[in-house]
């Protein structure tokens, strides 16, 4: 198969859909790989909990900055022009991590890794959807979401194991990561995603840098997804940024394997629950995820107060389950309804909103920990996240058809979407029924006249009959005209929908 041609059948396309998830896994491994090594760097360099969360915040800053442009660039110019530079920056970040000997170097490395991850959270996940056929959008959302979470799980476990078992821990970890990124580079180069045909018009460059969003018709879904996904990913952010410090200072263990394993089980739970819940409805995903996130925060506070490692691990697992379900539900809503030309930007908006909160709350918790105690910071953080996610769950409960209408296949249930569509359908059926009734009355009158013997004198029509006949004729004419208008409108809409669907199915994916 040529690298410049789209797949010729659904089977090769399906294979590329799965293969396209590998670069996402490789780059997302870099997102959390430094976490188990923070204790090592703290001993070697020496920095506070606030400095540690500042390093994590540099990652969030790079991620969010990239998400403001990567989605739009990817939708306009194609996936590869965004993915390949992202991989190059990931390679550079890995080299800096391997040689880091100061906080500024860690800040730069974390910033670059955030940029690389941002590119793949928008363009990389959209590429997975691009390579899926029309019947596999739900599966594509599942693969994209689980590849993101799976990579985030593998990275810290790999770092924890290598840092304890081989000499030169930080160097070895990131040399392995460089190898993973080079393999991902080879996959991205060969992905059958031709460049976008719809290039930007002159003078539109300034529009490329903007806050990512979803189309107006999908913004309600985006906000509902963010309402539960953002607090859920903030809960995992606490484990990523302060988990190693919590284990070392409060629970009196400095094992990098345990630190990496805790983060691994968090994201492994997030990955596994997405496959287990793949047949649940979006509403169920979001509400169950919100409940699990709330439970994780309660167990986190208990773990800190009782200095219990098992309770901390249980909190991490619950947080991972909550993030996995809320992320799956939110991504499914977007991938099912957002047009392909805006999907990467919509994914970027969801991720940016989630990571904005995930960056702000752990940084605030780190500052509060330095000012008071880690016990107090954990309690305040847990209460804040629980309040936010319960607010989001309440919004989902009140949303009605906006969420509940998404079926297990990822498509809105029913043939007519939305209240306006249902009203149009009822109006069309009512008009057609009225026309059929008038035509039936006319046909019965014609048949009755034909049955009369020739020469029969018709009795005089009762008073008002002429008026009634005239009114009936006028109504017939008006109703017929209305029917023609509605039929034309309906046909035009169906043709437009068919053309859009056909374009989405046959237009080559972006590169």
PyMOL commands that set and color helices and strands:
alter all, ss='L'
color gray80, all
select helices_A, chain A and resi 10-33+35-45+49-77+80-99+103-130+134-165+169-190+205-208+216-250+256-276+282-306+309-337+340-371+374-399+401-404+418-451+465-506
alter helices_A, ss='H'
color red, helices_A
deselect
rebuild
show_as cartoon
